[in-house]
Structures are given as structure tokens and as C-alpha cells.
Amino acid sequence: MPASAAQSQAISETATAGVYSITLKVLPAESFSAPKAAMVRDGGAEPNLLNGPAHPNHHLVAFVTKGGKPVEDARVQISYRRLAPGTGAWTELPVVRMHAAGQGLETTHYGNNVRLSPGSYEVRVTVDGSGPATIRFSLPG
């Protein structure tokens, strides 16, 4: 899939892994802390908090569907690496299962807040052992 330039640091690219459709989104980092939490953690890893030691600036998440319906209980693995400038090593993202606060489980998605610098990236997403789906994107400098 071709790389896409970020518009206002919001990216949305879709790929497949077996029977799953995966929409990768790269958004501004999201809050998991009450009372103004944007995301509700449903399982998986602990979220990287906005004021935490990682100082995340993006929300790297995968929306997974099967047959057009959200998958609420998948085993999702996400790894990413920087392609340019310079190719970096693969990093495993601690995957949180979450949904948008007040919007129900139909908004279930998987990922975490992360710190990303301007450049080009490659992401691999595996769902229930299927895949990986490979998605590339660019963040402007």
C-alpha cells in the first residue's frame, strides 16, 4: 500500500490480514485518565498516558472488522519501524484493547499512545495469527 502524507497528523489506511479488514489510524495522543478520558481500556496492555514517561504524541491504533462488523475480542499484535530518515529497528507496541468513551463496544480498537517523530513509517498488524497486514504512512516535519 502506498505511503500517505498526514493531514493535520491524522492518518487512516486500510489493509487486510486473512479474513480481517484493518484500518490503521494515527491520531493525536488520547487521554485514558478520568474525568475527561477519551478512551476506555477494555483489556490488554496498560496505556501510555499523556503525562507519562514516554511523552506520547500520537495514538497508533487498528480498527479490526470481519464481515463488516467490529471485532471486539481479537488477539492483535502491532509492530512499527521508521523507514526514513534512516531505517529503524522494529518496535513492538504494547496493545491496549479500548473503545471510545460513551460510544460503546462497536468502537473497539487496538493500539496505544506512542511517540513518533516526523518521517516515514511501516506498521505490521497481526490479528488472531492472520497476517501481518503491512501499512506505510508519513508524518510531516
Beta strands, then each sheet from edge to edge (+ up, - down):
strand 1: 11-17
strand 2: 20-28
strand 3: 39-44
strand 4: 58-66
strand 5: 69-70
strand 6: 76-84
strand 7: 91-93
strand 8: 96-100
strand 9: 109-114
strand 10: 119-127
strand 11: 130-139
sheet 1: 1+ 2- 4+ 5-
sheet 2: 1+ 2- 4+ 9- 8+ 3-
sheet 3: 7+ 6- 10+ 11-
end
